[in-house]
Amino acid sequence: ALGSLIVIVGAIVVTVAKNTDYLLGGRFVLGFGVAITTTAAPAYVVEMSPPQWRGRLTGLYNTFYYSGSILCTGITIATGRRDGTISFRAPLAIQIAPAGILLIFAFLLPESPRWLISVGRNDEARRILAKYHGDGDEDAPLVQLEWKEFEEAIKLDASDKRWWDYSELFNSSNARYRTFMMLLMGFFGQWSGNGLGYFLTILFQNAGVNSQDRRLVLNFANTLISAGGALIGTSLTDKIGRRTMWFWGTLACSAMLAIVTGCTAKFGRTDANITGANTAIAFIFLFGFVYSLTYTPLQALYPAECLEYNTRAKGMALYAFAVSCASFVNTYAGPIALGRITWKYYIVYIAWDLFESAVIFFCAVETKGRTLEELDEIFASPNPVKASIQKHRISVVEEAGKTIIVDDA
């Protein structure tokens, strides 16, 4: 609620801006509000989701980014054809609507059971857990299993009770590996080629498209295609696993960019072969599809899963900071590189994506199919990657009217 209120204030400032100082100030306020909401929202969805639905629900949360993106890119096509300040004020003003909806309905959402336990409100936590994970039955096997894990994992005196204390993100090998995974997603998610998306109109120009109206239409089409990729990726997270999707998706991003580079180098001129230029544009679209399939679901899901409850809020704040740092490089280095070396800048991302793929293969853990508390065993093991890809089964059985949890690892 707080983040959405700040977003509304920032959106109003940029919408009524009289000069660039207003725009910069409003943009700063917007970014501050977005950082708060994107820190809290994925952690909340991960904690409220039943284990079997966690990947799809959290991935779907991030995929809804495209509902706003499609709306805004569609609006810019229409407003871009108009004279006057309405051409840029209308897209900026649209931001007020979703933030207002969130501000109103945030107060109707239930609290996370993990948070309720951490502040001593156990009865309320059990009711909410039973309602959303056990169909109202407090004795449901899944509810019993999760409740046992909550009691063992959640500390009443952890560092999350001290706003200044980030030590639990680094004070053990378990914590450091979790933080390492979170930071990998933060930086890799921004440096896998999507930074080029900020300059799509320049990429289209490099591919031979010189009409501003056509560039806007192509940008809109690219958003629709990327949204399709994100939806497909969301449906796959709980089927093929996070690690597998991350590795092969990043490798495919490198392949798509390699083809874009070759086509742009040969056909990216105004007098070049039209078919060749269109091929370059098609693979720019395919890159967006593959990137969105891979990273849009995982960027919200994976870091929140890797962090344990007592460090999740601060860890997600650190994740947002890492994303901002990576985006800073994209935003300010990208235009310079594209201006000086044009399509050769793509080669940097091709090589970097190959490096990312190697790091993911050797370092990334698989989080699919386990409760958030079960992941503690993975990160505490001498070889987290090996431990994460081994089969693990927990049985919940009824004996003499009692629920017994059996670890069959």
NORWO-V760047 format. One record per residue. N is the residue number from 1. RES is the residue in one letter. OMEGA is omega in radians with two decimals (* if undefined). D_LAST is the distance of its C-alpha to the last C-alpha in Angstrom with 1 decimal. Layout:
BEGIN
<<N;RES;OMEGA;D_LAST> <N;RES;OMEGA;D_LAST>>
END
This chain:
BEGIN
<<1;A;-3.14;41.8> <2;L;3.14;43.1> <3;G;-3.13;42.1> <4;S;3.08;43.7> <5;L;3.11;46.9> <6;I;3.10;47.2> <7;V;3.13;46.7> <8;I;3.12;49.6> <9;V;3.13;51.8> <10;G;3.14;51.1> <11;A;3.10;51.7> <12;I;-3.12;55.0> <13;V;-3.10;56.1> <14;V;-3.14;55.5> <15;T;-3.10;57.0> <16;V;-3.05;60.3> <17;A;3.12;60.4> <18;K;3.14;63.9> <19;N;-3.08;63.0> <20;T;3.11;60.2> <21;D;3.07;59.8> <22;Y;-3.11;58.9> <23;L;-3.14;56.4> <24;L;3.12;54.8> <25;G;3.11;54.6> <26;G;3.13;53.2> <27;R;3.09;50.6> <28;F;3.13;49.5> <29;V;3.09;49.1> <30;L;-3.13;47.3> <31;G;3.12;44.8> <32;F;3.12;44.3> <33;G;3.12;43.6> <34;V;3.13;41.3> <35;A;3.13;39.2> <36;I;-3.10;38.7> <37;T;-3.12;37.7> <38;T;2.98;35.4> <39;T;-3.06;33.6> <40;A;-2.97;33.1> <41;A;-3.12;32.7> <42;P;3.10;29.5> <43;A;3.13;27.7> <44;Y;-3.11;29.0> <45;V;3.12;27.9> <46;V;-3.08;24.3> <47;E;-3.10;24.1> <48;M;-3.05;25.8> <49;S;2.97;24.0> <50;P;-3.07;21.3> <51;P;-3.07;18.0> <52;Q;-3.14;18.8> <53;W;-2.99;22.3> <54;R;-3.10;21.9> <55;G;-3.09;22.6> <56;R;-3.11;25.5> <57;L;-3.14;27.1> <58;T;3.06;27.1> <59;G;3.12;28.2> <60;L;3.07;30.9> <61;Y;-3.08;32.1> <62;N;3.13;32.8> <63;T;3.12;34.2> <64;F;2.96;36.9> <65;Y;-3.06;38.4> <66;Y;3.07;40.2> <67;S;3.06;41.9> <68;G;-3.12;43.9> <69;S;3.12;44.2> <70;I;3.13;45.7> <71;L;-3.08;48.0> <72;C;3.13;49.3> <73;T;3.06;49.7> <74;G;3.13;51.5> <75;I;-3.11;53.8> <76;T;3.06;54.7> <77;I;-3.12;56.0> <78;A;-3.09;58.5> <79;T;3.12;59.3> <80;G;3.13;59.6> <81;R;-3.13;62.7> <82;R;3.07;64.4> <83;D;3.09;66.7> <84;G;-3.04;66.3> <85;T;3.12;63.5> <86;I;-3.10;61.9> <87;S;3.08;60.3> <88;F;-3.11;57.9> <89;R;-3.12;58.1> <90;A;3.11;56.8> <91;P;3.13;53.4> <92;L;-3.10;53.1> <93;A;-3.12;54.0> <94;I;-3.10;51.4> <95;Q;-3.09;48.7> <96;I;-3.04;50.1> <97;A;-3.12;49.1> <98;P;3.10;45.3> <99;A;3.10;45.2> <100;G;3.09;47.4> <101;I;3.13;45.2> <102;L;-3.13;42.2> <103;L;-3.10;44.3> <104;I;-2.99;45.3> <105;F;3.12;42.0> <106;A;-3.10;39.8> <107;F;3.11;41.1> <108;L;-3.10;39.8> <109;L;3.07;36.2> <110;P;3.07;33.8> <111;E;3.07;32.3> <112;S;3.10;28.7> <113;P;3.13;26.8> <114;R;3.13;25.2> <115;W;3.14;28.8> <116;L;3.09;30.1> <117;I;-3.09;27.6> <118;S;3.11;28.5> <119;V;3.02;32.1> <120;G;-3.13;31.6> <121;R;-2.99;32.2> <122;N;-3.11;29.3> <123;D;3.11;31.0> <124;E;3.12;32.0> <125;A;-3.12;28.5> <126;R;3.12;27.0> <127;R;-3.13;29.8> <128;I;3.12;29.3> <129;L;3.13;25.5> <130;A;-3.10;26.2> <131;K;-3.02;29.0> <132;Y;-3.13;27.2> <133;H;-3.09;23.6> <134;G;3.13;24.3> <135;D;3.10;27.7> <136;G;-3.08;29.3> <137;D;-3.13;27.1> <138;E;3.12;25.8> <139;D;3.10;23.8> <140;A;-3.08;22.0> <141;P;-3.12;18.2> <142;L;3.11;17.7> <143;V;3.11;20.3> <144;Q;-3.14;18.7> <145;L;-3.10;15.3> <146;E;-3.12;17.2> <147;W;3.11;19.7> <148;K;-3.14;17.4> <149;E;3.10;16.0> <150;F;-3.08;19.7> <151;E;-3.13;20.9> <152;E;-2.97;18.5> <153;A;-3.00;19.2> <154;I;-3.11;22.8> <155;K;3.13;25.5> <156;L;-3.13;29.0> <157;D;-3.09;30.6> <158;A;-3.07;28.8> <159;S;3.12;30.9> <160;D;3.08;31.1> <161;K;3.13;33.7> <162;R;-2.98;35.9> <163;W;-3.05;37.2> <164;W;-2.98;38.1> <165;D;3.09;34.9> <166;Y;-3.00;32.6> <167;S;-3.08;31.2> <168;E;3.02;27.6> <169;L;-3.02;27.4> <170;F;-2.93;28.0> <171;N;3.07;27.5> <172;S;3.12;24.2> <173;S;3.06;22.4> <174;N;-3.10;19.8> <175;A;-3.12;22.8> <176;R;3.13;24.7> <177;Y;3.07;22.2> <178;R;-3.14;21.9> <179;T;3.09;25.7> <180;F;3.11;26.0> <181;M;-3.14;24.0> <182;M;-3.13;26.2> <183;L;3.07;29.4> <184;L;3.14;28.6> <185;M;3.14;28.6> <186;G;-3.10;31.7> <187;F;-3.14;33.7> <188;F;3.13;32.4> <189;G;3.14;32.9> <190;Q;-3.06;36.5> <191;W;3.14;37.3> <192;S;3.12;36.1> <193;G;-3.13;39.6> <194;N;3.06;39.7> <195;G;3.08;42.2> <196;L;-3.14;44.6> <197;G;3.10;44.4> <198;Y;-3.05;46.5> <199;F;-3.09;49.3> <200;L;-3.13;49.0> <201;T;3.09;52.8> <202;I;3.11;53.3> <203;L;3.12;50.9> <204;F;3.09;52.9> <205;Q;3.09;56.1> <206;N;3.14;54.8> <207;A;3.04;54.2> <208;G;3.12;57.8> <209;V;-3.03;57.6> <210;N;3.11;60.5> <211;S;-3.14;61.0> <212;Q;-3.14;59.5> <213;D;3.14;59.3> <214;R;3.10;57.4> <215;R;3.12;55.0> <216;L;3.12;54.2> <217;V;3.11;53.7> <218;L;3.09;51.4> <219;N;3.10;49.4> <220;F;3.12;49.0> <221;A;3.12;47.9> <222;N;3.11;45.4> <223;T;3.12;43.9> <224;L;-3.13;43.6> <225;I;3.12;41.9> <226;S;3.10;39.4> <227;A;3.08;38.7> <228;G;3.09;37.9> <229;G;-3.13;35.4> <230;A;3.13;33.7> <231;L;3.11;33.4> <232;I;3.12;31.8> <233;G;3.12;29.4> <234;T;-3.13;28.4> <235;S;-3.07;27.6> <236;L;-2.99;25.4> <237;T;-3.13;23.2> <238;D;-3.14;20.5> <239;K;-3.08;21.0> <240;I;3.07;21.0> <241;G;-3.07;19.4> <242;R;-3.08;21.1> <243;R;-3.13;20.8> <244;T;-3.13;22.1> <245;M;-3.13;24.9> <246;W;-3.10;25.9> <247;F;-3.07;26.3> <248;W;3.11;28.2> <249;G;3.12;30.2> <250;T;3.09;31.4> <251;L;3.11;32.4> <252;A;3.07;34.2> <253;C;3.11;36.0> <254;S;3.14;37.4> <255;A;3.13;38.6> <256;M;-3.13;40.3> <257;L;3.10;42.1> <258;A;3.12;43.2> <259;I;3.08;45.0> <260;V;-3.13;46.5> <261;T;-3.13;47.8> <262;G;-3.12;49.4> <263;C;-3.13;51.0> <264;T;3.13;52.2> <265;A;-3.06;53.7> <266;K;-3.00;55.7> <267;F;-3.05;56.5> <268;G;3.09;56.3> <269;R;-3.10;60.0> <270;T;-3.12;62.4> <271;D;-3.08;64.3> <272;A;3.10;61.3> <273;N;-3.08;60.1> <274;I;3.14;59.0> <275;T;3.12;56.5> <276;G;3.11;54.9> <277;A;3.11;54.8> <278;N;3.06;53.2> <279;T;3.09;50.5> <280;A;3.13;49.7> <281;I;3.13;49.5> <282;A;-3.13;47.3> <283;F;2.95;44.7> <284;I;3.08;45.0> <285;F;-3.13;43.9> <286;L;3.06;41.1> <287;F;3.12;39.9> <288;G;3.11;39.8> <289;F;-3.10;37.9> <290;V;3.13;35.2> <291;Y;-3.11;35.0> <292;S;3.09;34.7> <293;L;-3.07;32.1> <294;T;-2.90;29.9> <295;Y;-3.09;30.8> <296;T;3.08;32.1> <297;P;-2.99;28.8> <298;L;-3.09;26.8> <299;Q;3.08;29.3> <300;A;-3.00;28.8> <301;L;-2.92;25.1> <302;Y;3.14;23.4> <303;P;3.13;25.0> <304;A;3.09;24.5> <305;E;-3.06;20.8> <306;C;-3.12;20.4> <307;L;3.07;22.4> <308;E;-3.02;21.1> <309;Y;-3.02;23.2> <310;N;3.13;25.5> <311;T;-2.98;26.5> <312;R;-3.10;26.4> <313;A;-3.13;30.1> <314;K;3.08;31.4> <315;G;3.11;29.1> <316;M;3.04;30.3> <317;A;3.08;33.8> <318;L;3.08;33.3> <319;Y;3.12;31.9> <320;A;3.10;35.1> <321;F;3.11;37.2> <322;A;3.11;35.5> <323;V;3.13;36.3> <324;S;3.10;39.8> <325;C;3.12;40.3> <326;A;3.12;39.2> <327;S;3.10;41.4> <328;F;3.11;44.3> <329;V;3.12;44.2> <330;N;-3.02;44.1> <331;T;-3.02;46.9> <332;Y;3.10;49.3> <333;A;-3.09;48.6> <334;G;-3.11;48.3> <335;P;3.14;51.9> <336;I;-3.12;53.3> <337;A;3.14;51.3> <338;L;3.14;52.2> <339;G;-3.04;55.8> <340;R;-3.06;56.2> <341;I;3.09;54.1> <342;T;-3.00;53.6> <343;W;-3.14;51.2> <344;K;3.10;50.3> <345;Y;3.13;48.1> <346;Y;-3.09;45.6> <347;I;3.09;45.0> <348;V;-3.12;43.5> <349;Y;3.10;40.8> <350;I;-3.13;40.2> <351;A;-3.12;39.5> <352;W;3.12;37.5> <353;D;3.08;35.2> <354;L;3.08;34.6> <355;F;3.11;33.7> <356;E;-3.11;31.4> <357;S;3.13;29.6> <358;A;3.14;29.0> <359;V;3.14;27.7> <360;I;-3.11;25.3> <361;F;-3.04;24.0> <362;F;-3.00;23.3> <363;C;-3.00;22.4> <364;A;3.09;21.1> <365;V;3.09;17.5> <366;E;-3.11;16.1> <367;T;-3.11;15.8> <368;K;2.95;15.7> <369;G;3.12;13.5> <370;R;3.00;12.3> <371;T;-3.12;14.3> <372;L;-3.12;16.5> <373;E;3.11;15.1> <374;E;-3.11;11.5> <375;L;3.12;13.2> <376;D;3.10;14.2> <377;E;-3.14;11.1> <378;I;-3.05;12.1> <379;F;3.12;15.7> <380;A;-3.10;15.3> <381;S;3.13;13.7> <382;P;3.12;16.5> <383;N;-3.07;16.1> <384;P;-3.12;15.2> <385;V;-3.13;16.2> <386;K;-3.14;14.0> <387;A;-3.06;10.9> <388;S;-3.09;12.1> <389;I;3.04;12.5> <390;Q;3.11;9.2> <391;K;-3.11;7.6> <392;H;-3.10;5.0> <393;R;3.04;5.7> <394;I;3.14;7.2> <395;S;3.05;10.0> <396;V;-3.04;13.4> <397;V;3.10;15.6> <398;E;3.09;19.2> <399;E;3.11;20.5> <400;A;3.09;24.1> <401;G;-3.14;24.6> <402;K;3.09;21.7> <403;T;-3.14;18.7> <404;I;3.14;15.5> <405;I;-3.07;12.2> <406;V;3.10;9.2> <407;D;-3.11;5.7> <408;D;-3.10;3.8> <409;A;*;0.0>>
END
